[in-house]
Amino acid sequence: MPPWQRGSNENTNGLLRQFFLKGTDLNDISQTELNDMARLMNQRPRKTLGRITPEEAIAEELAAFGSTVAPET
């Protein structure tokens, strides 16, 4: 991992610790619980995204991408 990504990775690890203790075996966690945790994390505003959520950021990117793609004829 490049050094400039380390801070983001460490921050994400800290957020994950709110849900799972260090050393937790994720094989013991149901897929529903993992999905719920991912949903909660993606709905949390991030400073690096200008205080919008990752969910909102990807929706904006997909909308922008969709408007640049030529329609099928």
C-alpha positions as CSV (number, residue, x, y, z in Angstrom):
1,M,0.0,0.0,0.0
2,P,1.4,3.4,-0.9
3,P,2.2,5.7,2.1
4,W,-0.5,8.2,1.1
5,Q,-3.2,5.6,1.6
6,R,-2.1,4.6,5.1
7,G,-4.1,7.2,7.0
8,S,-7.3,6.3,5.2
9,N,-6.7,2.6,5.9
10,E,-6.0,3.2,9.6
11,N,-9.1,5.3,9.8
12,T,-11.2,2.6,8.3
13,N,-9.7,0.0,10.6
14,G,-10.7,2.2,13.6
15,L,-14.3,2.5,12.3
16,L,-14.4,-1.3,11.9
17,R,-13.4,-1.7,15.6
18,Q,-16.7,-0.1,16.5
19,F,-18.4,-3.2,15.1
20,F,-15.8,-6.0,15.6
21,L,-13.1,-6.4,18.3
22,K,-9.6,-6.9,17.1
23,G,-9.0,-10.6,16.3
24,T,-12.6,-11.3,15.6
25,D,-13.0,-14.2,13.2
26,L,-15.2,-12.9,10.4
27,N,-16.2,-16.5,9.6
28,D,-18.3,-16.3,12.7
29,I,-20.3,-13.2,11.5
30,S,-23.3,-13.7,9.3
31,Q,-23.5,-12.2,5.9
32,T,-26.5,-10.1,7.1
33,E,-24.4,-8.6,9.9
34,L,-21.6,-7.8,7.5
35,N,-24.0,-6.2,5.1
36,D,-25.6,-4.1,7.9
37,M,-22.1,-3.0,9.0
38,A,-21.1,-2.1,5.5
39,R,-24.4,-0.1,5.0
40,L,-23.8,1.8,8.3
41,M,-20.2,2.6,7.2
42,N,-21.3,3.8,3.8
43,Q,-23.9,6.1,5.3
44,R,-21.4,7.8,7.5
45,P,-20.2,11.3,6.3
46,R,-16.5,11.5,5.6
47,K,-14.3,14.6,5.9
48,T,-12.3,13.6,2.9
49,L,-15.5,13.6,0.8
50,G,-16.5,17.1,1.9
51,R,-18.8,15.8,4.6
52,I,-21.0,13.7,2.3
53,T,-21.3,9.9,2.6
54,P,-19.5,7.3,0.5
55,E,-23.0,6.3,-0.6
56,E,-23.8,9.8,-1.9
57,A,-20.3,10.2,-3.5
58,I,-20.7,7.0,-5.6
59,A,-24.2,8.0,-6.6
60,E,-22.8,11.3,-7.8
61,E,-20.0,9.6,-9.7
62,L,-22.4,7.1,-11.4
63,A,-24.8,9.9,-12.3
64,A,-21.9,11.9,-13.9
65,F,-20.7,8.8,-15.7
66,G,-24.2,8.0,-17.0
67,S,-24.5,11.5,-18.4
68,T,-21.3,11.1,-20.4
69,V,-22.1,7.8,-22.0
70,A,-23.6,8.0,-25.5
71,P,-27.1,6.5,-25.6
72,E,-27.6,3.3,-27.6
73,T,-29.3,3.8,-30.9
